[in-house]
Amino acid sequence: MKKYQHIIYAGTFDRLHIGHKKMLERAFELAEKVSIGITSSEMVKDKVLGKIIEKFNIRYSRLEKYLKSKNLLKRATFFKLDDIFGPSIKDNFFDSILVTEWTKSNGFKINDLRLKNNLNPLKIIVEPLVRGNDGEVVTSERIRMGEIDREGHLYGINKYTNKQISNEKKELILPKYLREELRKPLGKVISGSVDRLSETAKEVIKSIKSLKSKVTMTIAVGDIVTKSLIDVEFKPDVSIIDFRSRRQPINPKSKFLNSKQLSKFKILSIQKSFDYFNLKHLNLFRVSNLEFRICQNQPGTINLETSNIIKKTVKKYLAKRKKSLILVKGEEDLLALPAILFAPLDAVVLYGQIDMGVVMVEVTEERKKEVKRILRKFQ
């Protein structure tokens, strides 16, 4: 015999995760019947990265499938939630509601209206929020932003591998045996060559626009890829460059911007960091209206501090929609991996592949897992 007869539990249920599952498990432990409210597409459109929240029918069908796998479906009923109340303020056959610390205020609002409607108040049961391995709450928003997976595991700088990384460790080193695997493209290849950069860039843009998913942001890794896109009036949201192509300094020839547009601080900072620096390099990438950072990354490595800068830059773009340029002293080739790891879902990461063209990576949960697997092999 359960403690309650009929409990209500509601949520978005986007990308059904461990937090949802634990709350659902608790609801069925407490009551004979569970009414589950699923927020409507209209109700969630203004959430962070709301444009990539799964459609209502997808969330509903995946929730139904999960409950069926647990032999709980026969005890469940579902309703669409267009506001925080739903049927909870109209029907007297509910006797309880399951909430968290974040949503318990809604329980009080529901009870206030139930009393006004001459209905018995619901017993409000407050369950602890489910936290991931970083101690933060597991949410669909964090999954959409690419911070964690559905089990609450962090895509963190010191979580690349299963090995314990010491505080002294500054970088991950690419082992020789892994180089061949990394020559395989991580996404769709858009064929191109150095003598048709403009045509290739236009083909890349066309491919991005043809994607079924709504692209959350674009990250370009590499000087030629970045400059080619800029030259056809497509500015990536985050660009990662090192002023080199095939390990040789790039040739700064193009239509240049007025150097007065660049602050003295910017010029001096870059001159100190790059011995082969020429002011015209900056003009190539139209740095004057971008935020930028200078960081280190030696060839054949992934610098952990630089990776953290990529992570913060992505997060800042999602919060403020401010485009950024990351200038790498050393070599940026392997930084496509942390770019994919830290990008939000449905982002696009672009990088050049020698003798092939541009690789376009659609960032999905599966792709992040693949990158995690690769990084686990680094030393």
C-alpha atoms as one frame of an Amber mdcrd trajectory, in Angstrom:
protein
   0.000   0.000   0.000   1.435   3.353  -1.071   1.418   6.414   1.171  -0.574
   8.479  -1.355  -3.251   7.660  -3.859  -2.528  10.095  -6.692   0.551  12.307
  -6.996   1.423  14.980  -9.548   4.918  15.487 -10.931   5.678  17.832 -13.834
   8.686  18.874 -15.878  10.046  19.643 -19.319  11.637  16.187 -19.735  13.939
  17.470 -22.458  16.673  14.893 -23.073  15.407  12.601 -20.331  18.223  12.436
 -17.780  19.172  10.930 -14.420  17.478  13.750 -12.498  14.148  13.100 -14.224
  14.487   9.376 -13.681  15.197   9.636  -9.963  12.226  11.961  -9.456   9.956
   9.659 -11.439  11.170   6.691  -9.433  10.341   8.547  -6.228   6.870   9.510
  -7.461   5.977   5.878  -8.152   7.373   4.832  -4.755   5.079   7.331  -3.030
   1.758   6.896  -4.841  -0.458   4.336  -6.521  -1.088   6.625  -9.465   1.159
   9.287 -10.947  -0.050  12.095 -13.198   2.857  13.503 -15.178   2.734  16.994
 -16.613   4.901  17.692 -19.672   5.473  21.356 -20.476   4.226  22.481 -23.873
   6.555  23.705 -26.617   5.124  27.195 -26.157   5.937  27.176 -22.449   9.625
  26.293 -22.964  10.490  28.464 -25.960  12.154  31.177 -23.841  14.421  28.801
 -21.906  18.183  28.816 -22.531  18.743  27.299 -25.986  14.986  26.856 -26.153
  15.146  26.477 -29.925  16.762  23.038 -29.581  14.468  21.675 -26.868  12.912
  18.481 -28.149   9.402  18.750 -29.551   6.550  17.870 -27.198   5.696  14.604
 -28.964   9.337  13.444 -28.788   9.578  14.195 -25.062   6.254  12.471 -24.462
   7.110   9.335 -26.454  10.537   8.932 -24.813   9.056   9.350 -21.363   6.348
   6.809 -22.164   8.945   4.367 -23.508  11.072   4.751 -20.366   8.131   4.107
 -18.016   7.124   1.080 -20.066  10.661  -0.342 -19.701  10.263  -0.011 -15.912
   6.765  -1.591 -15.911   5.298   1.670 -14.581   3.318   2.869 -17.561  -0.018
   1.362 -16.420   0.061   3.499 -13.278   0.808   6.717 -15.179  -1.331   9.330
 -16.874  -0.032  12.312 -18.836  -1.141  15.871 -19.465   0.253  18.815 -21.388
   1.271  21.738 -19.198   0.610  25.207 -20.621   1.163  26.952 -17.270   2.397
  25.948 -13.811  -1.067  24.764 -12.734  -2.523  22.374 -15.287  -5.331  20.183
 -13.850  -3.932  20.472 -10.306  -6.288  23.357  -9.437  -9.419  21.757 -10.874
  -9.560  18.136  -9.738  -9.977  16.727  -6.241  -8.684  13.237  -6.939  -5.057
  14.407  -6.528  -3.752  14.231  -2.973  -0.055  15.106  -3.351   2.540  16.840
  -5.503   6.251  16.094  -5.926   8.565  19.118  -6.226  12.193  20.172  -5.662
  13.669  23.136  -3.817  13.523  25.027  -7.106   9.820  24.341  -7.724   8.265
  24.107  -4.261   6.979  27.711  -4.517   4.755  26.481  -7.365   3.312  23.901
  -4.965   2.287  26.688  -2.574   0.710  28.668  -5.433  -1.238  25.577  -6.494
  -2.543  25.041  -2.966  -3.606  28.688  -2.662  -5.754  28.307  -5.782  -7.087
  24.914  -4.698  -8.338  26.454  -1.452 -10.004  29.258  -3.411 -11.644  26.589
  -5.579 -12.890  24.696  -2.484 -10.459  21.812  -3.077  -8.321  20.088  -0.470
  -4.674  21.235  -0.416  -2.110  18.833  -1.785   0.601  17.340   0.373   3.788
  18.977  -0.917   6.709  16.544  -1.001  10.092  18.221  -1.554  12.795  15.971
  -2.981  16.512  16.880  -3.121  17.855  18.043  -6.455  19.956  15.448  -8.251
  23.572  16.533  -8.656  26.255  15.487 -11.112  29.831  14.508 -10.403  30.797
  18.189 -10.225  28.341  18.808  -7.399  26.078  20.964  -9.550  22.435  20.210
 -10.313  21.735  18.010 -13.328  19.459  19.934 -15.691  18.370  19.691 -19.310
  19.743  23.200 -19.793  23.266  22.102 -18.844  22.968  19.145 -21.214  21.881
  21.442 -24.059  24.784  23.766 -23.267  27.177  20.846 -23.598  28.376  20.993
 -19.987  27.290  17.508 -18.866  25.877  14.279 -20.236  22.534  12.753 -19.234
  24.129  10.863 -16.349  25.445  14.111 -14.871  29.071  13.549 -15.881  30.939
  16.791 -16.481  32.776  17.570 -19.692  35.466  19.226 -17.591  39.096  20.141
 -18.134  40.303  17.589 -15.608  37.715  15.031 -16.673  39.065  14.273 -20.146
  40.347  10.912 -19.039  39.610   8.316 -16.416  43.090   8.911 -15.067  43.684
  11.266 -12.166  45.346  14.406 -13.515  47.689  16.090 -11.059  47.576  19.798
 -10.363  51.038  20.101 -11.930  49.904  18.677 -15.271  49.615  21.477 -17.813
  48.825  19.631 -21.005  47.694  16.399 -22.613  50.167  14.897 -25.073  49.135
  13.166 -28.294  50.724   9.687 -28.438  52.248   8.700 -31.794  49.950   5.702
 -32.247  46.896   7.980 -32.123  47.983  10.281 -34.955  46.616   7.987 -37.648
  43.189   7.859 -35.987  43.059  11.648 -35.781  43.666  11.902 -39.526  40.169
  10.478 -39.950  37.635  13.323 -40.169  35.289  13.705 -37.204  32.485  14.972
 -39.395  31.369  15.702 -42.927  34.182  16.637 -45.331  33.583  19.550 -47.682
  36.183  19.109 -50.395  38.390  22.052 -51.195  41.883  23.274 -51.949  44.001
  26.384 -51.424  43.271  27.644 -54.939  39.479  27.679 -54.420  39.076  28.892
 -50.846  36.128  31.180 -51.584  34.132  28.432 -53.303  34.855  26.022 -50.454
  33.794  28.579 -47.840  30.513  29.181 -49.666  29.924  25.436 -49.807  30.545
  25.245 -46.038  27.973  27.975 -45.384  25.487  26.222 -47.656  26.016  22.972
 -45.719  25.473  24.726 -42.388  22.242  26.298 -43.605  20.990  22.944 -44.887
  21.229  21.252 -41.481  17.911  20.043 -40.071  18.809  21.143 -36.554  18.914
  24.803 -35.549  22.596  25.659 -35.233  23.381  27.093 -31.785  26.811  28.498
 -32.670  29.751  28.062 -35.039  33.380  27.551 -34.008  36.181  27.710 -36.585
  39.589  26.198 -35.794  42.425  27.198 -38.132  43.581  30.323 -39.953  42.637
  29.375 -43.500  39.183  28.100 -42.532  38.484  31.216 -40.454  39.790  33.722
 -43.003  38.005  32.007 -45.907  34.683  32.277 -44.085  35.274  35.908 -43.125
  36.150  36.750 -46.732  32.682  35.610 -47.834  31.042  37.601 -45.011  30.466
  34.715 -42.592  32.031  35.430 -39.225  32.256  32.409 -36.876  31.063  32.950
 -33.315  34.385  31.724 -31.951  37.543  31.532 -34.053  40.766  29.794 -32.950
  43.882  30.713 -34.952  47.681  30.703 -34.627  48.749  32.936 -37.563  50.094
  29.837 -39.299  49.073  27.449 -42.058  50.787  24.058 -42.350  53.203  25.251
 -39.643  54.338  28.254 -41.722  53.453  31.879 -40.872  50.523  33.035 -42.973
  51.105  35.637 -45.658  49.320  38.814 -44.554  47.977  40.073 -47.888  44.436
  41.314 -48.277  42.370  44.444 -47.986  43.382  45.781 -44.592  41.403  47.558
 -41.941  42.640  50.825 -40.517  45.057  49.952 -37.700  43.610  52.811 -35.651
  40.602  50.593 -35.043  42.794  48.394 -32.859  43.593  49.500 -29.338  47.218
  50.011 -28.415  46.795  47.315 -25.759  45.696  44.765 -28.337  48.634  45.483
 -30.629  51.262  45.424 -27.875  49.821  42.229 -26.341  50.028  40.341 -29.604
  53.429  41.713 -30.584  54.870  40.388 -27.316  53.409  36.939 -27.909  54.195
  36.352 -31.584  57.724  36.937 -32.855  56.508  36.658 -36.462  53.601  39.021
 -35.847  52.702  41.662 -38.393  49.860  44.115 -37.803  48.410  43.039 -41.136
  47.760  39.591 -39.642  45.081  41.129 -37.454  43.540  42.934 -40.406  43.022
  39.568 -42.087  40.759  38.469 -39.259  39.042  41.829 -38.587  39.994  41.679
 -34.931  38.954  45.251 -34.136  35.355  44.368 -33.251  36.026  41.020 -31.560
  36.883  40.033 -28.037  40.085  38.048 -28.034  42.408  36.050 -25.838  46.022
  34.978 -26.272  46.968  31.532 -25.024  49.593  28.806 -25.320  49.400  25.444
 -27.036  52.489  23.524 -28.093  52.398  21.299 -31.215  51.130  17.791 -30.504
  49.484  18.805 -27.231  46.267  20.146 -25.738  47.019  22.803 -23.151  44.576
  22.493 -20.236  44.489  26.209 -19.481  43.830  26.990 -23.148  41.059  24.386
 -23.160  39.507  26.143 -20.195  39.660  29.434 -22.109  37.767  27.765 -24.974
  35.162  26.543 -22.495  34.728  30.017 -20.951  34.613  31.675 -24.377  31.835
  29.328 -25.527  29.880  29.956 -22.332  30.316  33.715 -22.713  29.040  33.609
 -26.280  25.927  31.710 -25.206  25.288  34.272 -22.454  26.091  37.495 -24.332
  26.231  36.575 -28.038  29.620  38.288 -28.308  31.913  36.854 -30.980  35.489
  36.052 -29.957  38.900  35.271 -31.378  41.378  33.018 -29.567  44.988  33.608
 -30.641  47.197  30.590 -30.005  50.929  30.880 -29.493  52.132  27.527 -30.768
  49.710  25.388 -32.764  45.921  25.193 -32.728  45.382  21.948 -34.704  44.315
  19.705 -31.811  42.099  22.350 -30.232  39.193  21.202 -32.377  38.802  18.403
 -29.816  38.127  20.603 -26.741  36.054  22.885 -28.999  33.741  19.940 -29.732
  33.829  18.787 -26.110  32.762  22.177 -24.739  30.404  23.323 -27.497  26.644
  23.286 -26.936  24.555  20.644 -28.634  23.733  21.449 -32.257  26.790  23.674
 -32.581  29.006  23.324 -35.645  32.795  23.056 -35.317  34.819  23.601 -38.488
  38.459  22.697 -39.022  40.760  22.109 -41.970  41.992  18.675 -43.016  45.152
  18.668 -45.132  44.578  17.567 -48.753  40.871  17.062 -48.080  39.144  20.370
 -47.327  37.005  21.496 -44.409  35.572  19.125 -41.821  32.160  20.140 -40.497
  31.335  18.554 -37.139  27.749  18.657 -35.914  28.013  18.591 -32.127  25.805
  15.860 -30.709  25.892  13.845 -27.506  27.339  10.933 -29.482  30.081  13.112
 -30.973  31.036  14.394 -27.526  31.329  10.808 -26.302  33.588  10.010 -29.257
  35.853  12.973 -28.447  35.927  11.897 -24.804  37.025   8.429 -25.923  39.815
   9.904 -28.046  41.042  12.224 -25.293  41.125   9.308 -22.878  44.017   7.962
 -24.950  46.140  11.104 -24.576  49.078  10.956 -22.192
